[in-house]
């Protein structure tokens, strides 16, 4: 029996879109608050904020090229995609335990390794799952879900301002649980 399609897209594309949505909600609940966490909670200066983000983005950029090449050589995409999302899902809540900015650098490094591992293989999975004439719809759906998550996450994080007694650590630990759990459930069904 064939699985039902959403927007005429295969289930794997819909699953990847949903994972992108949930992952971005969880990510963008935390990372816009990271500079304030680093400076107000951990006492780091603005140069440290720049180092943390510089390491994170450099890691993701290098990882995308390397792991895209590696997944092409191995002719396997799913392990890279699942592993990349899992790295991000499991490292992000560790920010709640970070005693200093050095640990935050390590956590951001691992999170962005996850992004580097999953991005190119995910795009290749999408390309391989649809007819070339439908790739625009497939990529558009995945990007729309990703951008929706990038919008929803900060809105949820903004609630932190409504509850000033709530610590960054509490937010990092508790508010990401729902979205990381949803992400794991969808990945399991890919």
C-alpha positions as CSV (number, residue, x, y, z in Angstrom):
1,X,0.0,0.0,0.0
2,X,1.4,3.4,-1.0
3,X,1.8,6.0,1.7
4,X,-0.3,9.1,1.4
5,X,1.4,12.2,0.0
6,X,1.1,15.8,1.1
7,X,1.3,18.4,-1.7
8,X,2.1,15.5,-4.0
9,X,5.4,15.1,-2.1
10,X,6.8,11.7,-1.0
11,X,6.7,11.0,2.8
12,X,10.4,11.3,3.1
13,X,10.3,14.9,1.9
14,X,7.4,15.7,4.3
15,X,9.3,14.1,7.2
16,X,12.4,16.1,6.4
17,X,10.4,19.3,6.3
18,X,8.8,18.5,9.7
19,X,12.2,17.7,11.2
20,X,13.5,21.0,9.9
21,X,10.5,22.8,11.4
22,X,10.9,21.2,14.9
23,X,14.7,21.5,14.8
24,X,14.6,25.2,14.0
25,X,11.9,25.9,16.6
26,X,14.2,24.3,19.3
27,X,17.3,26.0,17.9
28,X,15.8,29.5,17.5
29,X,14.3,29.4,21.0
30,X,17.9,29.2,22.3
31,X,20.4,30.9,20.0
32,X,18.9,34.4,19.9
33,X,19.3,34.4,23.7
34,X,22.8,33.0,23.7
35,X,24.6,36.4,23.6
36,X,22.7,37.5,26.7
37,X,23.3,34.1,28.4
38,X,27.0,34.4,27.7
39,X,27.3,38.0,28.9
40,X,24.8,38.2,31.8
41,X,25.0,34.6,33.2
42,X,28.5,33.5,32.3
43,X,30.2,37.0,32.4
44,X,31.7,36.7,29.0
45,X,32.6,39.8,27.0
46,X,31.4,40.7,23.5
47,X,34.5,39.3,21.9
48,X,33.6,35.9,23.3
49,X,30.2,36.1,21.7
50,X,32.0,36.7,18.4
51,X,34.3,33.7,19.0
52,X,31.4,31.4,19.8
53,X,29.5,32.3,16.7
54,X,32.6,32.4,14.5
55,X,33.5,28.9,15.5
56,X,29.9,27.7,15.1
57,X,29.5,29.1,11.6
58,X,32.9,28.1,10.3
59,X,32.3,24.6,11.6
60,X,29.0,24.3,9.7
61,X,30.4,25.7,6.5
62,X,33.4,23.3,6.4
63,X,31.2,20.4,7.5
64,X,28.7,20.9,4.7
65,X,31.4,20.5,2.1
66,X,33.2,17.6,3.7
67,X,30.1,15.6,4.7
68,X,28.4,16.2,1.4
69,X,31.4,14.8,-0.4
70,X,31.6,11.9,2.1
71,X,27.9,11.0,1.7
72,X,28.4,11.0,-2.1
73,X,31.3,8.6,-1.8
74,X,29.4,6.3,0.5
75,X,26.2,6.5,-1.5
76,X,24.2,6.7,1.7
77,X,22.3,9.7,2.9
78,X,20.0,8.8,5.7
79,X,22.7,7.9,8.3
80,X,24.2,11.4,7.8
81,X,20.9,13.1,8.0
82,X,19.8,11.3,11.1
83,X,23.2,11.6,12.8
84,X,23.4,15.3,12.0
85,X,20.0,16.1,13.4
86,X,20.7,13.8,16.4
87,X,23.9,15.7,17.2
88,X,22.0,19.0,17.3
89,X,19.0,17.6,19.2
90,X,21.1,16.0,21.9
91,X,23.7,18.8,22.4
92,X,21.5,21.8,22.5
93,X,20.0,21.2,26.0
94,X,23.5,20.8,27.4
95,X,23.7,24.6,27.3
96,X,21.7,24.5,30.6
97,X,24.7,22.9,32.3
98,X,27.4,25.1,30.8
99,X,29.6,26.4,33.7
100,X,31.5,28.8,31.4
101,X,31.9,30.1,27.9
102,X,34.4,27.5,26.8
103,X,31.8,24.8,27.3
104,X,29.4,26.9,25.2
105,X,31.9,27.0,22.4
106,X,32.1,23.2,22.5
107,X,28.4,22.8,22.5
108,X,27.9,25.2,19.6
109,X,30.8,23.3,17.8
110,X,29.0,20.0,18.2
111,X,25.6,21.5,17.2
112,X,27.1,23.0,14.0
113,X,29.0,19.8,13.2
114,X,25.5,18.3,13.2
115,X,24.4,21.0,10.7
116,X,27.4,20.3,8.5
117,X,26.8,16.5,8.6
118,X,23.1,16.7,7.7
119,X,22.7,19.6,5.2
120,X,24.1,18.3,1.9
121,X,22.9,14.7,2.4
122,X,19.4,16.0,3.3
123,X,19.3,18.1,0.1
124,X,20.5,15.1,-1.9
125,X,17.8,12.9,-0.3
126,X,15.2,15.4,-1.3
127,X,16.5,15.6,-4.8
128,X,16.5,11.8,-5.1
129,X,13.0,11.4,-3.7
130,X,11.2,13.5,-6.3
131,X,10.9,13.8,-10.0
132,X,13.2,16.6,-11.3
133,X,10.2,18.5,-12.3
134,X,9.0,18.6,-8.7
135,X,12.3,19.5,-7.0
136,X,11.3,23.2,-6.7
137,X,8.2,22.2,-4.7
138,X,10.2,19.7,-2.6
139,X,12.9,22.2,-1.7
140,X,10.4,25.0,-1.2
141,X,8.4,22.9,1.2
142,X,11.5,22.0,3.3
143,X,12.8,25.6,3.3
144,X,9.3,26.9,4.2
145,X,9.2,24.5,7.2
146,X,12.7,25.5,8.2
147,X,11.8,29.2,8.0
148,X,8.6,28.7,9.9
149,X,10.6,27.1,12.7
150,X,13.0,30.0,12.6
151,X,10.0,32.3,13.2
152,X,8.2,30.3,15.8
153,X,11.3,29.6,18.0
154,X,12.0,33.3,18.8
155,X,8.4,33.9,19.5
156,X,8.4,31.2,22.1
157,X,11.7,32.5,23.5
158,X,10.1,36.0,23.8
159,X,7.9,34.5,26.5
160,X,11.0,34.5,28.6
161,X,10.6,38.2,28.9
162,X,7.1,37.7,30.2
163,X,8.5,35.5,33.0
164,X,11.7,37.3,34.2
165,X,12.2,34.9,37.1
166,X,12.8,32.1,34.7
167,X,16.5,31.5,34.1
168,X,18.2,30.9,30.8
169,X,19.2,27.5,32.0
170,X,15.6,26.6,32.8
171,X,14.6,27.7,29.2
172,X,17.4,25.8,27.6
173,X,16.6,22.6,29.6
174,X,12.8,22.6,29.6
175,X,11.4,24.4,26.6
176,X,13.5,22.5,24.1
177,X,12.3,19.1,25.4
178,X,9.0,19.1,23.5
179,X,10.5,20.1,20.1
180,X,13.5,17.8,20.4
181,X,11.2,14.9,21.3
182,X,9.0,15.7,18.2
183,X,12.2,15.9,16.1
184,X,13.2,12.4,17.3
185,X,9.8,10.9,16.6
186,X,9.7,12.2,13.0
187,X,13.3,11.1,12.4
188,X,12.4,7.6,13.6
189,X,9.7,7.4,10.9
190,X,12.0,8.6,8.0
